[in-house]
Each structure stands twice: as structure tokens, then as C-alpha cells.
Amino acid sequence: MPSQQIVETVKKPHALMQKHSASTNKMVFMTEEEIFDKLVTKSNPFRKIKQLINFSELVEPLRELYSDLGNTGFDVEKGFKALVVQYWEDYSDREMENAVRENIGIRWFCGFGLTEETPDHTYFCKLRKRLGAKRMADTFNQVNEILKGYGLFGNVFTFIDASSIISKTHLWEERDKAIEDGAETLNNTNVEKYAADKEARWGAKSKSNIWFGYKRHESVDMRYGLINKVAVTPANVLDFEAIGGLLPKQGMVFVDKLYDCKSADRQIKGSGCYAATIRKNNNKTKNRDLDKWRSKVRMPFEGVFSKQKKKARYRGRVKVFMQCVLEALCHNLKKAVTILPQPSMIPITA
């Protein structure tokens, strides 16, 4: 009768797994790294991300936010990786708490040992607050520089557009309160007095596309569709008014009819770029054949904007900006995993 296999995990930084082999009658020891290597599938995308990005160097500027005094908390590298996973999978804070505790691949990627304690849901909110939108944007730019080193940015054609972020779907209570106070209706001139999100506004792309919240403005490099720059404004800000901070330093910039104005043309030209603007029908300089070609060139990249999350996770423009930066970061990493050749599957190391 075959002997029963015995598996024992020792609670040490490098745990050992001991099993009894029926065929050789010898004891085989496995390190914690070898256990992870057995359990984390070879196709797991976080394997490749860990090989593409040196997270220790990436988060080094963030370590200054923590003191060497007091109780020892979770390392910022583990926390940042957890944020990447959270936005990669679109987890809430509570879902992320469960994922990093129960999912062996996520536990390994974030850097937690087999028996190591993992953070609860309150940790992620505190971490985002400590990191802040500015530092997160700087980290996003650092990741883009790394991806540029892999040749994922062409810096020739750039597509700029805006998409909606909905803060709240209805404001009936706020409207009733405004009417009680003597206002005829609730609009962008008085909504900050009644809405929970004081910076959100109504915006419209058309008569049928109206929302309350913000606009996400992005520039997309048209080599592979990676996001280069991100900006967030209240929804009532016109698209062309935010173009200045999104422009590259060279190449051709593709924009739609909402950017067909002298102000946008002047800013594009001033940045050293050529404007590939789809002109309005009443523009005397409109060339329909040229605009048809421009639409065809940019069409493969329109999904970058249309498929993004439309709901604001947080209140306030700064927090929504941080959300958009993290979503853009994960978008670029997903593209990198798909585009770049699969590296050799080397054994996992801590």
C-alpha cells in the first residue's frame, strides 16, 4: 500500500516543504520560492510584469514617506504592488484584502510570504492618501520611461481625446433642496452647494450624452495604444481647454471636431506638432477626404477611451485624477504584457 504523503510548511522567511517520496523513500525539501514556483502558473501576467519592472528601484523615492521609528508596517513596495493589482483587477478595498490573503499568485507578486500577515482593507485607503496624486503621477511617468526603453512608444502619432467619469447618476434630493432654497433648478452655478462632491459638474458630449462628474483627458501614443499623459477636469470644461498639458513635443496630433478651434490649433502648433484635426462641417478649410483618412488612422485606438471605467471611485478632482493615473498605469502594463515577447520562464525568486 503506497505510503501517505506528508507536507509540512515551516513558518520562517524561507519556509521549507517536506514530503515523503514513496518511490525513493527519501525526504525532499522545497524552499518557499520553489513552492511559489510550483503554485503560480507560468501564464500568470504578474510573472512577466515582475520581470519587466524593477519595483524596488521604482518605489525608492516613496520610501522617504515612512519613518524608521515606531512600529514596523508593511513595506511600501508591497503596498504599491497591491495597488497595481487592485486597479488591474478592479477590486474594491475589501476585495483586495481578500485577494492578497487568499490568491497565491497575488500574494507572491506583492511580496508576501506563505504565512506572512497581509493588510486589511483600511490599509489601502491610508496608502493612497500617503502616496498622493502627485507622487503617483511621477511613478506613472517613470513606468512609461521604462516602457519607452522597450520600444513601446513611437512618439510620431498622438491621439488626444476626453471621456466621461460619472460621479453620481441622479441628484433628485439635491434638486429638491435647491428648489426649497428658492432656486429655479439645480445647475452648474449652484450644484456645489448641494452635491456631496463639490467639484463635480454636469458635462455633455451631445443632447443625449449628459452626465454629472468629471472628464478624463488623455494622450495616447499611436504605436501600440499606450497612454502617455492624463488630466482630469470637471465635466463642464470643454475638451480643447485641457489640451495644453497633453501635447507631445513632436509629431502629428489627432483630435476630433471638438478641438476644431483657433485656440487648439495655436497650442498644437506652438508645441512643435502638426494638427491632424477632423474639421467641423461648417469649417471652410475642411477636406473630407483628408478627414476620412484621419478617422481611419485613429480608429484602432478609440477603444482606449471608450472601454475605460466610467464611474468615479472617490470624491474630489485630485482623488479622481489619482484613480485615472492608476487605471492608465495598469492599461499600459497590460499592453506591455501582450505586446512584448514572452521571456524565458526562470524560477521565481523572492
C-alpha positions in Angstrom: 0.0 0.0 0.0 1.6 3.3 -1.0 2.8 5.4 1.8 0.9 8.6 2.6 2.5 11.9 1.5 3.3 14.3 4.3 3.6 18.0 3.6 4.7 20.4 6.3 5.3 24.2 5.9 7.6 25.8 8.4 6.8 29.4 9.5 10.1 31.0 8.5 11.1 33.7 6.0 12.1 30.9 3.7 9.7 28.2 4.5 10.5 24.5 3.8 8.1 22.0 2.5 8.9 18.4 3.4 7.3 15.5 1.7 7.9 11.8 1.8 8.6 10.1 -1.5 7.1 6.5 -1.8 9.4 5.6 -4.7 12.8 6.7 -3.2 11.9 6.7 0.5 13.8 10.0 0.8 12.9 13.3 2.2 12.7 16.2 -0.3 12.9 19.8 0.9 11.5 22.7 -1.1 12.2 26.4 -0.3 9.3 28.9 -0.2 10.4 30.2 -3.6 10.1 26.8 -5.1 6.7 26.3 -3.6 5.5 29.6 -5.2 7.1 28.5 -8.5 5.1 25.3 -8.4 1.8 27.1 -7.4 1.9 30.2 -9.6 1.0 29.3 -13.2 3.5 30.1 -15.9 0.9 32.1 -17.8 0.3 34.4 -14.8 0.7 38.0 -16.2 2.3 39.2 -12.9 5.3 37.0 -13.6 6.1 39.0 -16.7 5.4 42.3 -15.1 7.9 41.5 -12.3 10.5 40.7 -14.9 9.8 43.9 -16.9 9.7 46.4 -14.0 12.2 46.7 -11.1 9.8 47.7 -8.4 12.5 48.1 -5.8 14.0 51.0 -7.8 10.6 52.3 -8.9 9.3 52.9 -5.3 12.6 54.0 -3.9 11.5 57.7 -3.9 8.4 56.7 -1.9 10.3 55.3 1.0 11.0 58.7 2.3 7.3 58.9 3.3 7.9 56.4 6.0 9.9 56.7 9.2 12.4 54.2 10.6 11.0 54.9 14.1 7.9 53.3 15.7 6.1 50.1 14.7 7.2 48.3 11.6 4.4 48.3 9.0 4.1 46.9 5.5 6.9 47.8 3.1 5.8 50.4 0.5 6.9 48.2 -2.3 4.4 45.6 -1.3 1.7 48.2 -0.9 2.4 49.7 -4.3 2.2 46.3 -6.0 -1.1 45.7 -4.2 -2.4 49.0 -5.7 -1.4 47.8 -9.1 -3.2 44.5 -8.6 -6.3 46.4 -7.2 -6.7 48.5 -10.3 -5.6 45.7 -12.7 -8.5 43.6 -11.4 -10.8 46.4 -10.5 -11.1 45.4 -6.9 -12.6 47.3 -4.0 -10.5 47.7 -0.9 -12.3 44.8 0.8 -12.0 42.7 -2.3 -8.3 43.5 -2.4 -7.9 42.5 1.2 -9.3 39.0 0.4 -7.4 38.7 -2.8 -3.9 39.3 -1.3 -4.7 36.9 1.5 -6.3 34.1 -0.5 -4.8 34.3 -4.0 -1.4 32.7 -4.2 -0.4 34.5 -7.3 -1.3 37.9 -5.9 0.4 37.1 -2.6 3.6 36.1 -4.4 3.6 39.2 -6.7 3.1 41.6 -3.8 5.9 40.0 -1.9 4.1 38.4 1.0 5.3 35.0 2.2 3.2 32.0 2.5 2.4 32.6 6.2 3.0 36.3 6.4 0.3 38.6 7.6 -1.4 40.7 4.9 -3.1 44.1 5.2 -6.7 44.7 5.8 -8.9 46.9 3.7 -8.2 50.1 5.7 -4.5 49.9 4.7 -5.2 50.7 1.0 -7.1 53.9 1.7 -4.3 55.1 4.0 -1.7 54.1 1.5 -3.3 56.1 -1.4 -3.6 59.1 0.9 0.0 58.9 1.9 1.3 58.5 -1.6 -0.8 61.3 -3.0 -1.8 62.1 -6.6 1.5 64.0 -7.5 3.8 61.1 -6.5 1.6 58.6 -8.2 1.7 60.7 -11.4 5.5 60.8 -11.1 5.6 57.0 -10.7 3.3 56.6 -13.7 5.8 58.7 -15.8 8.7 56.5 -14.5 6.9 53.4 -15.7 6.4 55.0 -19.1 10.1 55.7 -19.3 10.8 52.1 -18.7 8.3 51.0 -21.3 9.8 53.5 -23.8 13.1 51.6 -23.3 11.3 48.5 -24.6 10.3 50.5 -27.7 6.5 50.6 -26.9 6.2 54.4 -27.6 6.6 55.7 -31.2 6.4 59.5 -30.5 5.2 60.1 -34.0 1.4 60.0 -34.0 -0.6 61.0 -30.8 -4.3 60.7 -30.3 -5.9 63.1 -27.8 -9.5 62.8 -26.6 -11.7 63.1 -23.5 -14.2 60.6 -21.9 -16.7 60.9 -19.1 -16.4 59.9 -15.5 -19.7 59.7 -13.6 -19.7 60.8 -10.0 -23.4 60.3 -9.4 -26.2 59.2 -11.6 -29.1 61.2 -10.0 -29.4 64.2 -7.8 -33.1 64.4 -7.0 -32.6 65.1 -3.3 -30.1 67.9 -4.2 -32.5 69.4 -6.7 -35.4 69.4 -4.3 -33.2 71.1 -1.7 -32.2 73.8 -4.2 -35.8 74.4 -5.1 -36.7 74.7 -1.4 -34.0 77.4 -1.1 -35.6 79.4 -3.9 -33.5 78.3 -6.9 -35.5 77.5 -10.0 -33.4 74.4 -10.7 -30.1 72.7 -9.9 -27.3 73.5 -12.4 -23.6 74.1 -12.6 -23.8 77.5 -11.0 -25.2 76.2 -7.7 -24.7 72.5 -7.6 -21.6 72.7 -5.4 -23.8 74.0 -2.5 -25.8 70.8 -2.5 -23.8 67.9 -4.0 -21.6 65.7 -1.9 -18.8 66.0 -4.5 -18.3 69.8 -4.5 -16.0 69.8 -7.6 -18.1 67.6 -9.9 -20.2 69.3 -12.7 -22.6 68.4 -15.5 -21.0 67.8 -18.8 -22.4 66.9 -22.3 -21.0 65.4 -25.4 -24.4 65.7 -27.1 -28.0 66.2 -26.3 -28.4 62.6 -25.3 -25.0 62.2 -23.6 -25.1 64.2 -20.4 -23.5 63.2 -17.1 -22.6 64.6 -13.7 -18.9 64.2 -12.7 -15.6 64.8 -14.5 -13.8 64.4 -17.8 -10.7 62.2 -18.2 -8.4 63.8 -20.8 -5.6 61.6 -22.2 -3.0 61.5 -24.9 -2.4 58.1 -26.5 0.7 57.1 -28.4 -0.4 55.5 -31.6 2.3 52.9 -32.0 0.6 50.4 -29.6 -2.1 52.5 -27.9 -0.3 53.2 -24.6 -1.4 56.2 -22.6 1.2 58.9 -22.4 -0.4 61.7 -20.3 -3.5 62.1 -18.1 -5.5 65.1 -16.9 -8.9 65.4 -15.1 -11.2 68.3 -15.1 -14.8 69.0 -14.1 -17.2 67.7 -16.7 -18.2 71.2 -17.9 -14.7 72.1 -19.1 -14.5 72.0 -22.9 -12.2 69.4 -24.4 -9.9 71.8 -26.1 -9.4 73.8 -22.9 -7.4 70.9 -21.5 -5.2 70.1 -24.5 -2.2 72.2 -23.4 -0.9 69.7 -20.8 -1.4 66.7 -23.0 0.6 67.7 -26.1 3.8 65.9 -27.1 6.9 67.8 -28.2 6.8 66.4 -31.7 4.8 64.5 -34.3 1.2 64.7 -35.5 -1.7 65.1 -33.1 -5.0 63.6 -34.0 -8.1 65.2 -32.4 -11.8 65.3 -33.2 -14.2 68.1 -34.1 -14.5 69.3 -30.5 -10.9 70.6 -30.9 -11.5 72.4 -34.1 -10.9 76.0 -32.9 -8.1 78.6 -33.2 -7.1 78.1 -29.6 -6.3 74.3 -30.0 -4.6 74.9 -33.4 -2.4 77.6 -31.9 -1.4 75.3 -28.9 -0.7 72.3 -31.1 1.5 74.4 -33.4 3.2 76.1 -30.5 4.2 72.7 -29.1 6.0 71.9 -32.3 3.4 69.4 -33.6 1.2 69.2 -36.7 -2.6 69.3 -36.1 -4.5 66.4 -37.7 -7.8 67.8 -36.6 -11.1 66.5 -38.0 -12.7 69.8 -39.1 -16.3 70.8 -38.5 -18.7 70.6 -41.4 -19.0 74.4 -41.4 -15.2 75.0 -41.5 -14.3 76.4 -44.9 -10.9 74.6 -44.8 -12.5 71.2 -44.3 -11.1 68.5 -46.6 -13.4 65.5 -46.4 -11.0 63.0 -48.0 -8.3 64.1 -45.6 -10.6 63.9 -42.6 -11.7 60.4 -43.7 -8.1 59.3 -43.7 -7.6 60.8 -40.2 -10.6 59.0 -38.9 -9.3 55.7 -40.3 -5.9 56.1 -38.8 -7.1 56.9 -35.3 -10.0 54.3 -35.4 -8.0 51.4 -33.9 -7.2 53.5 -30.8 -10.7 54.8 -30.0 -11.3 51.8 -27.7 -8.7 53.2 -25.3 -11.2 55.9 -24.4 -14.5 54.1 -24.9 -13.6 51.0 -22.8 -12.3 52.8 -19.7 -14.1 52.7 -16.4 -16.8 55.4 -16.4 -17.5 55.5 -12.6 -15.6 57.7 -10.1 -14.4 55.7 -7.1 -13.9 58.7 -5.0 -15.0 62.3 -4.5 -12.9 65.3 -5.5 -10.9 66.0 -8.6 -7.5 65.1 -7.1 -8.7 61.7 -5.9 -10.4 61.0 -9.3 -7.1 62.1 -11.0 -5.2 59.5 -8.9 -7.8 56.9 -9.9 -7.3 57.7 -13.6 -3.5 57.6 -13.3 -3.6 54.1 -11.7 -6.0 52.9 -14.4 -3.7 54.3 -17.1 -0.7 52.6 -15.4 -2.5 49.2 -15.5 -3.6 49.8 -19.1 0.0 50.3 -20.2 1.2 47.3 -18.2 -1.5 45.1 -19.7 -0.4 46.3 -23.2 3.2 45.6 -22.4 2.4 42.0 -21.3 0.5 41.4 -24.5 3.0 43.0 -26.9 6.4 42.1 -25.7 7.9 38.7 -26.4 7.4 36.1 -23.6 10.6 36.0 -21.5 12.1 32.7 -20.6 10.3 31.2 -17.6 13.0 31.5 -15.0 12.3 30.2 -11.5 10.6 32.7 -9.2 12.9 34.4 -6.7 11.9 36.4 -3.7 
